[in-house]
Amino acid sequence: MLGNAVPSLMAEILAREIRTQLLGAPVRGPIRLLTPRRGDRPPPEPVADVTGKYRHLMGKHPDRPGEGKGRMALKRLEVAA
């Protein structure tokens, strides 16, 4: 599981280790912020062919020009000038 809960879980684990290693007082009991493992996830969806509507997007394309150098950025600069 990743997301907003990860920093809190990491802090709890680090705090427990600091207490054990530096203070010599190990913490008993389970980690409180660790969510239980769930086994009821849905099965993966089957892979399907790309529809004709998106086939034109396949293949080699030029790299993006970079931040602030794209079509709309240049258009904004023309309007501002």
N, C-alpha and C positions, 0 to 999 in steps of 0.2 A: 504494500500500500504506500503510495506517495501522495504528497499534498501538504495541506496546512498542518497536519498532525505530526509530521516528521521532525521539525525542530524541537517540539516539546518532548517527543520520545527520545531524541538524541540528548537533550539536556538532562533528562532523568537518568539515562544510562551513564552519561559522564559524571553526574553528581554521585551516583552509587559507586562508581569506580574511584572517584576522588576520596570519598568517605572510606572506602576499603583500603586503598593504597596509602593515603597520607595520614589518615586518622586511626587506621587499624581497627575500624568498627564496621564489619561487613553488614550489609542490609539483608534482612531475612524477608522472604515473601516474594511474590511475583512482581514483575514490572507492571505498574498500574496503567500506563498509557499505551501499552502494546495491545493492539486490537487482536481478537482471536482470529485464527486462520479460518476462512470460510471455504467450504468444499462445494457450495451450490452454485458455482458460476455457470453461465450458459455455455452450450457447446459452440465451437467456432462456426462462423457462417461459411458456406461453401464459396469458393472463388468463382466469379462469373466473368465472362468476356466483357471487354469494354464496348459500350454501345457506340453505334456509328456517330452519334452526336459529339463524342469526345475523341474520335480517332485522329482528327487533325492536330491534336495536341501531342501526339506521339512523335518521337524522332529527335533529331538534333536541333537545338535552338541556340541563338547567341546568348552569352552571359548577360546578366543584368548590368546596366552601365554603372551602378553604384548609387549610394544615397545622395539624393539631391540632383542627380543627373538624368533622371528618367523623363519620359515624355511629358507628364503633368508638371513636374518641377520646372522644366524648361518653359512650358506654357505660362506658368505663374510669373517667371522672370520676365517674359515678353510683355505681359500685361502691366507689370509693375514699372517697366522702363518707359 
